[in-house]
Amino acid sequence: YPPGRATAMESQLPQVEIPRRYRGPTGGVAHLEVEGTSVRACIDAVEDAHPGFREMVVDADGSLRRFVSIFLNDEKLPRDALETTVAPEDRISIVAAAAGG
């Protein structure tokens, strides 16, 4: 990188992985880097850039929807852990459970 330009490591942001069924609001984008210091803040940042996303993940009360799971660096978070702190190098995976039976 030329002097004065940030490298990829210096500008690293948390990454949100979006499942295929929730990519409508993102125009098909599967991975987004967002600014946020908690899981909820990162979801809100995706919503800010792609309106309609948040309502697919959390309900009107701000709770995680029934068929959605959140993983932080491949570790499943409890359903009430949306305030979990994230670091710039973290990866948040949103997983849509398949309903049926």
C-alpha positions as CSV (number, residue, x, y, z in Angstrom):
1,Y,0.0,0.0,0.0
2,P,1.2,3.5,-0.7
3,P,2.1,5.7,2.3
4,G,-1.0,7.2,4.0
5,R,-3.3,4.5,2.8
6,A,-4.9,2.0,5.2
7,T,-4.1,-1.6,4.9
8,A,-6.8,-4.2,5.1
9,M,-5.8,-5.0,8.7
10,E,-6.0,-1.4,9.8
11,S,-9.5,-0.9,8.4
12,Q,-10.9,-4.3,9.5
13,L,-14.5,-4.3,10.6
14,P,-16.8,-7.0,12.0
15,Q,-18.2,-9.2,9.2
16,V,-21.8,-10.3,9.0
17,E,-22.6,-13.4,7.0
18,I,-26.1,-13.4,5.7
19,P,-28.0,-16.6,4.8
20,R,-29.4,-16.9,1.3
21,R,-33.1,-16.5,2.4
22,Y,-32.3,-13.2,4.1
23,R,-30.4,-11.6,1.2
24,G,-33.4,-9.9,-0.5
25,P,-32.8,-6.6,1.3
26,T,-29.0,-6.8,0.6
27,G,-29.5,-7.4,-3.1
28,G,-27.9,-10.9,-2.8
29,V,-24.9,-9.8,-0.9
30,A,-23.7,-12.6,1.4
31,H,-21.0,-10.9,3.5
32,L,-20.9,-7.4,4.8
33,E,-18.4,-5.5,6.8
34,V,-20.1,-3.2,9.3
35,E,-19.3,-0.8,12.1
36,G,-20.6,-2.0,15.5
37,T,-19.4,-3.0,18.9
38,S,-22.2,-5.5,19.7
39,V,-24.1,-8.1,17.7
40,R,-27.2,-5.9,17.8
41,A,-25.3,-2.9,16.6
42,C,-23.9,-4.9,13.7
43,I,-27.5,-6.1,12.8
44,D,-28.6,-2.4,13.0
45,A,-25.7,-1.4,10.7
46,V,-26.8,-3.9,8.1
47,E,-30.4,-2.5,8.5
48,D,-29.1,1.1,8.0
49,A,-27.5,0.1,4.7
50,H,-30.2,-2.4,3.6
51,P,-33.6,-1.5,5.0
52,G,-35.9,-4.5,5.6
53,F,-33.1,-6.7,6.9
54,R,-33.5,-6.3,10.7
55,E,-37.2,-7.4,10.7
56,M,-36.1,-10.7,9.2
57,V,-33.8,-11.4,12.1
58,V,-35.4,-9.7,15.2
59,D,-39.1,-9.2,16.1
60,A,-40.8,-5.9,17.0
61,D,-39.7,-6.3,20.6
62,G,-36.0,-6.6,19.5
63,S,-35.8,-10.3,20.4
64,L,-34.2,-12.8,18.0
65,R,-36.8,-14.4,15.8
66,R,-37.8,-18.0,16.6
67,F,-36.1,-19.7,13.6
68,V,-32.9,-17.6,13.6
69,S,-29.6,-18.5,15.3
70,I,-26.6,-16.2,15.7
71,F,-23.0,-17.5,15.8
72,L,-20.0,-15.4,16.8
73,N,-16.8,-16.9,15.3
74,D,-18.6,-20.3,14.9
75,E,-19.8,-20.4,18.5
76,K,-23.6,-20.4,18.8
77,L,-24.8,-17.5,21.0
78,P,-27.7,-17.8,23.5
79,R,-31.0,-16.3,22.2
80,D,-30.7,-13.4,24.6
81,A,-27.1,-12.5,23.7
82,L,-27.6,-9.7,21.1
83,E,-25.7,-7.3,23.3
84,T,-22.6,-9.5,23.1
85,T,-19.5,-7.4,22.4
86,V,-17.8,-7.9,19.0
87,A,-14.3,-6.9,18.0
88,P,-13.2,-5.7,14.5
89,E,-11.9,-9.2,13.6
90,D,-15.1,-11.0,14.6
91,R,-17.5,-12.8,12.3
92,I,-21.2,-12.9,13.0
93,S,-23.1,-15.6,11.2
94,I,-26.9,-15.4,11.0
95,V,-28.4,-18.8,10.4
96,A,-32.0,-19.4,9.3
97,A,-33.3,-22.7,10.6
98,A,-35.4,-24.6,8.2
99,A,-38.9,-25.0,9.5
100,G,-41.0,-28.0,8.6
101,G,-41.7,-31.5,9.6
